[in-house]
Structures are given as structure tokens and as C-alpha cells.
Amino acid sequence: VFYAYHCQPYGNMSILPAVKQDMAGVELRPSWRFSVAAESAPVYKNIYAEDTDYIERVKSGLAELERLSFRGPERRDEENRGYTGLSDSGNEFQLLFFFRSGNWSYTTPSSGAAQLTDREAAELKGRYEGWMLEQGLLPDEAVFSVQNCDTLRWNLGNSAGLQRDPGEFQNGSVMI
């Protein structure tokens, strides 16, 4: 039986040989070469990824800033965490933490965004920028702008320390 199997076209496949092979006369040569010059590359890791203390800090800080009351159990979607509740004005909200990346999203359902006046934008900028700086969520060099007359936006430019093309990296931004 073994001899008959061995003689079949697929009876002795290289991925799982039925009979041991003599590899003494075989020489493997790669077609690529390692570079002897040392190189470095920037590596990004969000320091808040998988940090449960950070989640609690943001959750309690945002609850104080927006006067939020959380209700119901924590929702889990794999490692992501979600919270819902009401603001003191009765508006529902949703707070989501993306555990792997360290990002989070706070949303309140709305029928449409109101157009901000310059005074309203300046007041909201002071309120949120102060809180984000206090929480360590916004670097000092972030540049503020108002987008589409309804969105507060803070952007970070390219890092001068990147060894390679900075276009390969996403610039940071916060939008409210």
C-alpha cells in the first residue's frame, strides 16, 4: 500500500512528505540582500490604547464638563466600550472608546448643526480647549479654526522629526 501511494503523482507532496527526503545536496540562496547600513523609522503607538484609567479619566472629566449622567451598563463590542446617558438638559449622548487605538467619540443626536457666530465659536473654543489642555488631550502647538461655520477644529501639522515622507502619517485633529 505504501509503495503504491508513493508512486502516485500526489502521493509524496513536498509539504507533508510520506518518505523522508535527503536534502544534503540542496543549497538555498535568497534573491534579496540585507542592507548593512542601519536605518531608523518612526513608529507610532497611541499611549492611551488599552488604558482603562484613561477611559475613566475622560469619562469623569467629560461628565463634569458637560454635566452628564450615565445610565445603563457599559456596552462592549469586542474590546471597544460604549456608554449612554442624558445631559442635564435632557439630551441623550453616546460615548465610545476604541480600545486598540485609544481614540474616543462623544456624540449627541441632533436634527442639524447650528451656525456658530464668532462670539459663540470663541466661547466654545475657550471652554473645550481649556478642558482638553487640562486633561492632556491637546498639544500646545495645535492650531484652532472654525470649519463650515459649525465645527470647532484643532489641527496638528507634520512632525519635523520624521525620517521619511511625513505624508505617510496622518496628521492629528480634534473636531467638535
Disulfide bonds with the S-S distance in Angstrom:
none
